Amino acid sequence: MSAQAALIAATRALQAAGIEGAAGDARALLAVAMEVPRDRLTLHLGDDLGAAAVARFDKMVARRMAREPVAKIIGRRAFWGRSFEVTADVLDPRPETECLIAEALRGPAPARLLDLGTGSGIIAVTLLAEWPEARGVATDISAAALAVAERNAGRHGVGARLDLCLTDWFAQVTGVFDLIVSNPPYIAADEMPGLSAEVRDHDPEGALTDGGDGISAYRAIASGAGAHLCPDGRIALEIGWQQGAQVRDILIRAGFAEVGVLPDLDGRDRVIIGRWPVDIG
């Protein structure tokens, strides 16, 4: 079978299974099966697939038909121009999280940053890669997630500047920071059944939901952030698109100033920012 024929057959199978973006998914999987760069796949579509490549491709297509995300199948996700390892132990990064990166980068480069609930490490690693003089701490309650973050930090050359901490929010965090960032679990428990199977069945539940109203993480972060921010330090948090007003109020009540709600590319609330006042009492 030629690669072109295999691609057509796989695209049709994914379409029949109701997979959105079937053609793109099939191309991504075929490139991995053939061990060629995705942007060079077109040059290899006339090649014959060996038995090993056919077996790899068929297995991956079957996993995608079962609603496993492409990133979890191939083990990596593109984010802010870099490739990050993702596994079953971490959240599959969403494009919306790049809005958090963009907002953080609009401010001054911090000497130290803190990423709470780092998962795969995409936020901390990306920011440290963009700010070569900065140092960071990344936390998570999952040792398996921290192992992924450590590998991603090494992959992108920031491992020497990133300390990993196994902790529940601030419990084991010491020192103060110029910037705190987080993409915490913000899906309410009653919203979980409505998620796509790709998310609900393949991302860690604890990375998606707090098991309650979806707001408890922000309460915990807001209550502890002031003690770990330098005067005039910044905070930037990803939020669910309907949570802007609630999380803004939480930060204001915690003492933050200049609290704002920023949209994603679709115009929906996505990032909360704030500043820790210099003259806080």
C-alpha positions as CSV (number, residue, x, y, z in Angstrom):
1,M,0.0,0.0,0.0
2,S,1.2,3.5,-0.8
3,A,1.4,6.2,1.8
4,Q,-1.2,8.1,-0.3
5,A,-3.6,5.3,-0.2
6,A,-3.2,4.7,3.5
7,L,-3.8,8.4,4.1
8,I,-7.0,8.4,2.1
9,A,-8.3,5.3,3.9
10,A,-7.4,6.6,7.3
11,T,-9.1,10.0,6.6
12,R,-12.3,8.3,5.5
13,A,-12.2,6.0,8.6
14,L,-11.8,9.0,10.9
15,Q,-14.5,10.9,9.2
16,A,-16.8,8.0,9.5
17,A,-16.0,7.9,13.2
18,G,-17.1,11.5,13.6
19,I,-13.6,12.9,14.2
20,E,-13.4,16.6,13.4
21,G,-10.3,17.6,11.5
22,A,-9.9,14.0,10.3
23,A,-7.6,14.9,7.4
24,G,-5.1,16.8,9.5
25,D,-5.1,14.1,12.2
26,A,-4.5,11.4,9.6
27,R,-1.5,13.3,8.2
28,A,0.0,13.9,11.7
29,L,-0.3,10.2,12.5
30,L,1.1,9.0,9.2
31,A,4.1,11.3,9.5
32,V,4.9,9.7,12.8
33,A,4.3,6.2,11.5
34,M,6.6,6.9,8.6
35,E,9.2,8.7,10.8
36,V,9.3,11.8,8.6
37,P,8.7,15.4,9.5
38,R,5.1,16.4,9.1
39,D,5.9,19.3,6.8
40,R,7.7,16.9,4.5
41,L,5.0,14.3,4.4
42,T,3.8,15.3,1.0
43,L,7.1,14.4,-0.5
44,H,6.7,10.8,0.7
45,L,3.1,10.1,-0.2
46,G,4.3,8.1,-3.2
47,D,6.4,5.8,-1.1
48,D,5.3,2.3,-0.3
49,L,4.6,1.6,3.4
50,G,6.5,-1.2,4.9
51,A,4.7,-3.7,7.2
52,A,6.0,-2.0,10.4
53,A,4.8,1.4,9.3
54,V,1.4,0.0,8.3
55,A,1.1,-1.6,11.7
56,R,2.1,1.6,13.6
57,F,-0.3,3.7,11.5
58,D,-3.2,1.3,11.9
59,K,-2.8,1.2,15.6
60,M,-2.6,5.0,15.9
61,V,-5.7,5.5,13.7
62,A,-7.6,3.0,15.9
63,R,-6.7,5.0,19.0
64,R,-7.8,8.2,17.4
65,M,-11.1,6.6,16.4
66,A,-11.5,5.8,20.1
67,R,-11.2,9.5,20.8
68,E,-7.7,9.6,22.1
69,P,-6.2,13.0,21.3
70,V,-3.5,13.1,18.6
71,A,-1.0,14.7,21.1
72,K,-1.5,11.8,23.5
73,I,-1.0,9.3,20.7
74,I,2.2,10.8,19.4
75,G,3.4,12.0,22.8
76,R,4.0,15.6,22.0
77,R,2.2,18.9,21.5
78,A,3.3,22.1,19.7
79,F,3.0,25.2,22.0
80,W,4.4,28.7,21.5
81,G,6.7,27.4,18.7
82,R,8.1,24.6,20.7
83,S,7.4,20.8,21.0
84,F,6.5,19.5,24.4
85,E,6.2,16.0,25.7
86,V,2.7,15.1,26.9
87,T,1.6,11.9,28.5
88,A,-1.5,10.5,30.2
89,D,-0.2,12.1,33.4
90,V,-0.6,15.7,32.2
91,L,-3.1,18.0,30.7
92,D,-3.0,18.2,26.9
93,P,-2.1,21.9,26.4
94,R,-4.8,24.1,24.8
95,P,-4.1,26.9,22.3
96,E,-6.0,29.2,24.7
97,T,-3.1,28.9,27.2
98,E,-0.9,30.8,24.8
99,C,-3.0,33.9,25.7
100,L,-1.6,33.5,29.3
101,I,1.9,33.4,27.9
102,A,1.3,36.4,25.7
103,E,0.1,38.5,28.6
104,A,2.9,37.4,30.9
105,L,5.5,38.4,28.3
106,R,3.9,41.9,28.0
107,G,5.3,42.7,31.4
108,P,8.9,43.1,32.6
109,A,11.1,40.0,32.8
110,P,11.0,38.7,36.3
111,A,14.0,37.6,38.3
112,R,11.9,34.7,39.7
113,L,8.6,33.2,38.6
114,L,6.3,30.6,40.1
115,D,4.1,28.3,38.1
116,L,1.4,26.6,40.2
117,G,0.1,23.3,39.0
118,T,2.6,23.1,36.2
119,G,1.6,19.8,34.6
120,S,3.8,19.3,31.6
121,G,5.6,22.5,32.4
122,I,4.6,24.3,29.3
123,I,4.0,27.7,31.0
124,A,7.2,27.7,33.2
125,V,9.4,26.3,30.5
126,T,8.1,28.6,27.8
127,L,8.5,31.7,29.9
128,L,12.0,30.7,31.0
129,A,13.0,30.0,27.4
130,E,11.7,33.5,26.5
131,W,13.4,35.2,29.5
132,P,16.9,33.7,29.6
133,E,17.9,35.5,32.8
134,A,14.9,34.4,34.8
135,R,14.7,31.5,37.2
136,G,11.6,29.7,38.2
137,V,9.8,27.2,40.5
138,A,7.1,24.9,39.1
139,T,4.8,23.0,41.4
140,D,2.4,20.1,41.1
141,I,0.7,17.6,43.4
142,S,1.6,14.8,40.9
143,A,5.1,13.4,40.9
144,A,4.4,11.9,37.5
145,A,3.5,15.3,36.1
146,L,6.7,16.8,37.5
147,A,8.7,14.1,35.8
148,V,7.2,15.2,32.5
149,A,7.9,18.9,33.3
150,E,11.5,18.0,34.2
151,R,12.0,16.3,30.8
152,N,10.5,19.3,29.0
153,A,12.7,21.7,30.9
154,G,15.7,19.7,29.9
155,R,14.6,19.4,26.3
156,H,14.4,23.2,26.0
157,G,17.5,24.0,27.9
158,V,16.0,25.6,31.0
159,G,16.4,22.8,33.5
160,A,19.2,24.5,35.4
161,R,16.9,27.5,36.0
162,L,13.8,25.6,37.0
163,D,13.2,24.0,40.4
164,L,10.4,21.5,40.7
165,C,8.3,21.2,43.9
166,L,5.9,18.5,44.8
167,T,3.2,20.4,46.8
168,D,-0.4,21.4,47.1
169,W,-0.4,25.0,46.0
170,F,1.8,27.0,48.4
171,A,2.3,24.4,51.1
172,Q,6.0,23.7,50.3
173,V,6.8,26.9,48.5
174,T,9.3,29.3,50.0
175,G,10.5,32.7,49.0
176,V,9.0,35.5,47.0
177,F,8.5,36.0,43.3
178,D,8.1,38.7,40.7
179,L,5.4,36.8,38.8
180,I,3.0,34.0,39.7
181,V,1.2,32.2,36.8
182,S,-1.2,29.2,36.8
183,N,-3.6,27.3,34.7
184,P,-5.5,25.6,37.5
185,P,-8.3,23.1,37.3
186,Y,-11.4,25.3,36.7
187,I,-14.1,23.0,35.3
188,A,-17.0,22.6,37.7
189,A,-17.9,19.0,38.6
190,D,-21.3,19.3,37.0
191,E,-19.7,20.4,33.7
192,M,-17.5,17.3,33.4
193,P,-20.1,15.0,31.7
194,G,-20.4,17.6,28.9
195,L,-16.7,17.6,28.0
196,S,-15.5,16.0,24.8
197,A,-14.3,12.4,25.2
198,E,-10.9,13.5,24.1
199,V,-10.7,15.7,27.2
200,R,-12.8,13.9,29.8
201,D,-11.3,10.4,29.2
202,H,-7.7,11.3,28.5
203,D,-6.7,14.2,30.6
204,P,-6.1,13.7,34.4
205,E,-9.3,14.5,36.2
206,G,-7.4,16.5,38.8
207,A,-6.0,18.8,36.2
208,L,-9.5,19.5,34.9
209,T,-11.8,20.0,37.9
210,D,-11.6,20.7,41.6
211,G,-14.6,18.4,42.1
212,G,-16.7,21.3,43.1
213,D,-17.7,24.7,41.7
214,G,-14.5,25.2,39.6
215,I,-13.4,28.2,41.6
216,S,-11.7,26.7,44.7
217,A,-8.2,26.8,43.1
218,Y,-8.5,30.5,42.6
219,R,-9.5,31.0,46.2
220,A,-6.4,29.0,47.3
221,I,-4.1,30.9,45.0
222,A,-5.4,34.3,45.9
223,S,-5.2,33.6,49.6
224,G,-1.5,32.6,49.4
225,A,-0.2,34.7,46.6
226,G,0.4,37.9,48.5
227,A,2.8,36.2,50.9
228,H,4.9,35.0,47.9
229,L,4.9,38.1,45.7
230,C,7.3,41.0,45.8
231,P,5.8,44.4,46.1
232,D,4.5,45.4,42.6
233,G,4.7,41.7,41.6
234,R,2.2,40.4,39.1
235,I,-0.2,37.5,38.9
236,A,-1.7,36.0,35.7
237,L,-4.2,33.1,35.8
238,E,-6.0,31.2,33.1
239,I,-9.8,31.0,33.7
240,G,-12.9,29.4,32.3
241,W,-14.7,31.7,29.9
242,Q,-17.6,32.3,32.3
243,Q,-15.5,32.9,35.4
244,G,-14.1,36.4,34.8
245,A,-16.2,38.3,37.3
246,Q,-16.0,35.8,40.1
247,V,-12.2,35.4,39.9
248,R,-11.7,39.1,39.5
249,D,-13.7,39.7,42.8
250,I,-11.6,37.0,44.5
251,L,-8.3,38.7,43.6
252,I,-9.7,42.1,44.6
253,R,-10.8,40.9,48.0
254,A,-7.4,39.3,48.5
255,G,-5.8,42.7,48.1
256,F,-4.7,42.8,44.5
257,A,-4.8,46.0,42.5
258,E,-5.2,46.7,38.8
259,V,-7.1,43.5,38.4
260,G,-8.2,42.9,34.8
261,V,-10.0,40.3,32.7
262,L,-8.5,39.7,29.3
263,P,-10.1,37.8,26.3
264,D,-8.8,35.0,24.1
265,L,-8.8,35.1,20.4
266,D,-12.5,34.3,20.3
267,G,-13.3,37.2,22.5
268,R,-14.1,35.1,25.6
269,D,-12.7,35.8,29.0
270,R,-9.5,33.8,29.4
271,V,-6.9,35.5,31.6
272,I,-7.0,37.3,34.9
273,I,-4.2,39.7,35.8
274,G,-3.4,41.6,38.9
275,R,-0.6,43.4,40.7
276,W,0.4,43.1,44.4
277,P,0.5,46.7,45.7
278,V,3.7,48.2,47.0
279,D,2.0,49.8,50.0
280,I,-0.2,46.8,51.0
281,G,-0.7,46.8,54.7
